Amino acid sequence: MKNFQRCGAFARSTGQPCKAKALTNGRCKNHGGMSTGPKTPEGRQAIAEATRQRMASGQRERALEGFYRWLEGGGREMLSRLAKNREKLKRWERMTLDAAALHRSF
């Protein structure tokens, strides 16, 4: 069996290192970090052209079909529930902070 470099990124949940094979940057495909995107004007232009070609080839319709499936499957309601829960949490935090401030004033 070949010896290969392991990723070694530590999981916060278990504290164990990742055992996946490392890429050239020393991390696996999952822990390599997010792409920062094109930096040069030529790179940005190349990405824009590739996107135009993809959208012209019918991928736009496939993407819209997936979006409509998501909407029909209750995606919007799920996001509404999440937004309502966030708002409730914010209201609760404000209320507890106000109560604490009121308690300190006495």
N, C-alpha and C positions, 0 to 999 in steps of 0.2 A: 504494500500500500504506500502510495506517495505521501510524503510529508508536505503539507501545505500550511500556509499561514492562516490562522483563525482570526475572525473579526475581533472578538474580545470585548465588545461593548457590553457594559453591565446593565442588566434589567433592574429597574427600580423596584419592581414587585418582588422578585426572588433574590436579587443580589448576585445571581449567577452570570458568568460571562457568556456571550453568544458563541456558539460553536460552529457557525457557518463559515464557509470558505471566504477568505478576504479577497477583495479585488486589488487592483494596483494601488489604490489610495489607502489600503490597510484596513478598510471596513467592508462588510458584506453589502449586498445590494439593498438590504433593508436599513442599514445604519450608515450609509454613505453620505447622507445629508441631501437637502433639497437643492435642485438646480437653481442657480441665481439668474439664469436666463442669458440672452445674448447681450454683450457689452458694447460691441462696435456697431456703427451704423450699417455695415455690410451684413453683420449677423442678424440685426433686427429686420433688415430688408429681406433676408433669406427666409426668416421665420414667417414674415407677413406673406411672402409669395407662396410658401408651402401651405399656409392656412387657406389662402384663396383657392389654391388647387384642390385642397381637400374638400372645401365647401362646394366647389363647382362639380366635384365628382359624385355628389349625392350624399355625402356624409351629413350635410345640413339637414336633409329630410330624416335621416336615421336618428340624428340627435334630437330633432323635434318630436319624432315618434316616441322616443324614450322619455322625453319630458312630459308628453301628454299621458303616457302610461303612468308616470309617477303621480301626476295630478289626479288621474282617475282612481289610483290606488290609495288615495288619502294623504298624499304628500303635503298638500297645503294645510290640511287639518293638523297634521303632525307638527308642522312648523308653528302653527297658531298656538298649539298646546305648549310648545317649548317657550314661545314668546310670553304667553300668559304666566307660565311658571317663573320665568325670569322676572317679570314685573311684580309678581307676588313676593318673590324673594327680596327685591329692592325695597318694596313697601315695608316688609317686615323689618329689614335692616334699618330703614329710616325711623320706623316706629320705636324700635328698641333703643336707637341712639337718642331719640327725643325723650324717651322715658328715663334713660340714664342721666341725661342733662337736667331734666326736671327734678330727679331724685337728688342730684348733687346741689341743686340750688336751695334746698331746704335745710 
